[in-house]
């Protein structure tokens, strides 16, 4: 069967739904912004409790990562991400979710073949290419000095 571009578009159009990109953009911005506001509030809280700026930032990151992992374990992060889209994927909470989600999903297969083998299946490429890019940029920086 020879399918032309026009006939393919006619087959796909009824099955496709319109993109609500403007609505998704606003929701991603609002939810991602809310995560960032929570982070700022936590940083300010830790500073009021006596931590210096660097320590307060570290405690904020730890708190956000822990909250993300707990929400992932209870299946709530996925519900938030369904509405927030990229707004939930970009902050540090999204990275924590990408590490925790496979661990939760494959825990029934055991710690070695389940959690151990699958925990970095989503986050692994990010770590790999982030590290490789850091090395390349470092070499370029070193050469330019």
PELIN-V349251 format. One line per field, one symbol per residue. phi: phi as a letter, one per 30 degrees, with the letter a starting at -180 (. if undefined). burial: 1 if it has 24 or more other C-alpha atoms within 12 Angstrom, else 0. A space follows every 10 residues. Layout:
phi=???
burial=???
This chain:
phi=.ccdeddddd ddeddccddc dddddddddd dddddddddd dddddddddj ddeddddddd dddddddddd dddciddddd ddcdhddcdd dedddddddd eddddcdddj dddcdddcec dcdedddedd dddddddddd ddddd
burial=0000000000 0000000000 0000000110 1100100010 0110010000 0000010011 1011101110 1110001101 1011111110 1111111111 1111100000 0000000111 0010000000 0000000000 00000
